[in-house]
Amino acid sequence: MTLPEIAALVGAQSTGAAGTLARVSAAADAGADAIVFAQDDVALRAAVASKAGAILAKKSDAGIEDVRILWVKDPKYAFAMCARSLQVDDGEPLRHPTAVVHATARLGERVRLGPHAVIEAHAVLGDDCWIGSCATICRGATLGSRVVVQAGAVLGATGFGYVRNAETGEYLLFPQQGTLVIEDDVEIGANTTIDRGALGETRIGKGTKIDNQVHIAHNCRIGKNVVIAAQVGISGSCTVGDGVVMAGQVGLGDHVTIGPGVILGGASGVFPHKTVEGPGQMFMGVPAEPLKDYLKSMAKVRRLK
């Protein structure tokens, strides 16, 4: 892409030459074919001193000018847009020879299946999905378009639901015959597991991003544009609103409700049947409480030492 084409992509104006730009890069490794970004004036000076062909930066009062600079509202986001647009087909076949697809599964256009990926009976995948090596899409699961599933993930497995016989102590599996629905533009990390519903469905909302080694149990409903970091565990029948952020190792008991926009800090926990609400508010600790209350509690504990 040329500098004017990059400018059009990110909504900026360009007065620079129309050189060819083929990759994104850190400033230290940049050449004339590379795009870099700068989040502050220090980084911008380093970028200007580099050999980069294009620089994405936010306008400041530092008075730094260069024909390579494209002024944008959010340099990091614009950088990610450029990276996506510059992706090159690696030439690999859409379906690896070792991938297994059941005859009753339905795959959309341009679906990529990595080595030993498994698509079970009656699963449905939308257009432009990417299924990594050794990932499994279980029976009857439905994925929308542009869903990314990293290596080793298992989507739609039987949930952990048992009924106990009070007389004998025996556990009997409760029916796990529901479904799993993954909406468009969801990305799921390596070795993450998401269970099907017991009688209804488990649903992951559009645009949600899930890190590695996350577990989401049966009957959960995760909203749109939720971000879930590594090692989060979500018990059965939880509801997570749109725009929620969960840091690493957060734990939710069963039947928890997390309101839209809530931020749960690392290793915080919410007890079963509780509700946490407060758009844009951070909660910490076990049980999770507003950050200011958590900090007060920690200060009191330290004074006891």
Secondary structure as UniProt FT lines:
FT   HELIX           3..10
FT   STRAND          23..24
FT   HELIX           27..29
FT   TURN            32..33
FT   STRAND          34..38
FT   HELIX           41..49
FT   STRAND          54..57
FT   TURN            67..68
FT   STRAND          69..71
FT   HELIX           75..85
FT   TURN            97..98
FT   STRAND          100..101
FT   TURN            103..104
FT   STRAND          106..107
FT   TURN            109..110
FT   STRAND          112..113
FT   TURN            115..116
FT   STRAND          118..119
FT   TURN            121..122
FT   STRAND          124..125
FT   TURN            127..128
FT   STRAND          130..131
FT   TURN            133..134
FT   STRAND          136..137
FT   TURN            139..140
FT   STRAND          142..143
FT   TURN            145..146
FT   STRAND          148..149
FT   TURN            151..152
FT   STRAND          154..157
FT   STRAND          162..164
FT   TURN            166..168
FT   STRAND          171..173
FT   STRAND          179..182
FT   TURN            184..185
FT   STRAND          187..188
FT   TURN            190..191
FT   STRAND          193..195
FT   STRAND          201..204
FT   TURN            206..207
FT   STRAND          209..210
FT   TURN            212..213
FT   STRAND          215..216
FT   TURN            218..219
FT   STRAND          221..222
FT   TURN            224..225
FT   STRAND          227..228
FT   TURN            230..231
FT   STRAND          233..234
FT   TURN            236..237
FT   STRAND          239..240
FT   TURN            242..243
FT   STRAND          245..246
FT   TURN            248..249
FT   STRAND          251..252
FT   TURN            254..255
FT   STRAND          257..258
FT   TURN            260..261
FT   STRAND          263..264
FT   TURN            266..267
FT   STRAND          269..270
FT   TURN            272..273
FT   STRAND          275..276
FT   TURN            279..280
FT   STRAND          282..284
FT   TURN            285..288
FT   STRAND          289..290
FT   HELIX           291..303
//
